[in-house]
Each structure stands twice: as C-alpha cells, then as structure tokens.
Amino acid sequence: MVKLNKIYTRTGDGGETGLVDGSRLSKSAARMAAIGDVDEANSAIGVARTLIGDADAQAMLGRIQNEMFDLGADIATPIVDFAPIAGALRIISAQVIRLETEIDVMNAALSPLASFILPGGDPGAAALHLARAIVRRAERAMVGAADDVTINPHALAYINRLSDHLFVLCRVLNGGGTGDILWQPGATR
C-alpha cells in the first residue's frame, strides 16, 4: 500500500518528475501527458459516479477507477524488453476481457442503434459521456506516447475498450437506451 506522509517534495519544481523506476523526465513529455489524461478521465468517472445510483454501475465504475490508477502506474513504469519489474503494476489481458464481458452483457439488453447518440439524457449518463470523451483523449495521448516509448499493449487495449464500455453503460443508464438522444443529421438546415 502507498503511504504518503508528505504531499509536496519540491523535486518537481524544475519541471521534471520521477517515474516508478526512479528515472526523471520532463513534465511535458508525451508519457506524462498520457498519465495526466488518464488521471483526468478517472476524475471524470468519479464525478459521474456521484450522479449514478445504480448498484451494478457503481460496482463496475469502482473497479474501473481502481484500474485507472493501475493504468497510470503502468504508463509510469518504463518497459525494457518487457522484463518484469518487481512490484510493477501492469494492465493484463484478463482486465480487458472483463471489460469486454461487461460490454457484451450490457449490450445484449439494448436495442440496436438506429443513429449516433448525442451526449446527454440522465445526468449520470451525461457525465459519463464526458468521461468517455476524456478516456478517448487519454487513449490518443497513450498512442502518442507509444511513438516515443514502449507502452504495454494490454494498457492500450484496456483504454480503447474502456471508452466502449462507458458508451454502452451510458445507454443502460439512459433507460436501457430509451432515453438516448439520437442525432438527426441535417435537422437544422
């Protein structure tokens, strides 16, 4: 378990931060942008949870929030030939598979989409749509970081699947899709 006795360290005052292996890099590095976007996505999920009363949704989102911290730790741990690092947190395929299973179960109860969906509806779903969009940004940042450093492929699959999961959960929260707000192409022409 992490224990923080002191919140500020002053070690980042010069614009650098430390990674899990002790190495340091600029706070503006692509890896740090990805970590920051994952953190923002996790925060947005937390805000959405305050508006959601459904126990199953709460349980799924609680697991996801914990995994988002694991994801941040994974990105912050440099990969060298995928050699294991003692105590390193890595996203694993079982976590991606669990998201896929949850998506399939939720989606089975929904009618097929007849149009794209506008973010909105139930307040919890609307907030979760915002979190989904932030997750997509985090995914783009992770892909950008992967141009410079090795990123765990399971982590990339996880963040990609997560936005799909949140989308389907939004539909569930919107009355099983009956409260979805459908896009009407060209409606204001």
Secondary structure, DSSP 8 states (H G I E B T S, - for coil): ----S-S--STTTTSEEE-TTS-EEETTSHHHHHHHHHHHHHHHHHHHHTT---HHHHHHHHHHHHHHHHHHHHHTS--STT---TT-----HHHHHHHHHHHHHHHHTS---SS-EES-SSHHHHHHHHHHHHHHHHHHHHHHHHTTS---HHHHHHHHHHHHHHHHHHHHHTGGGTT-EE--TTTT-
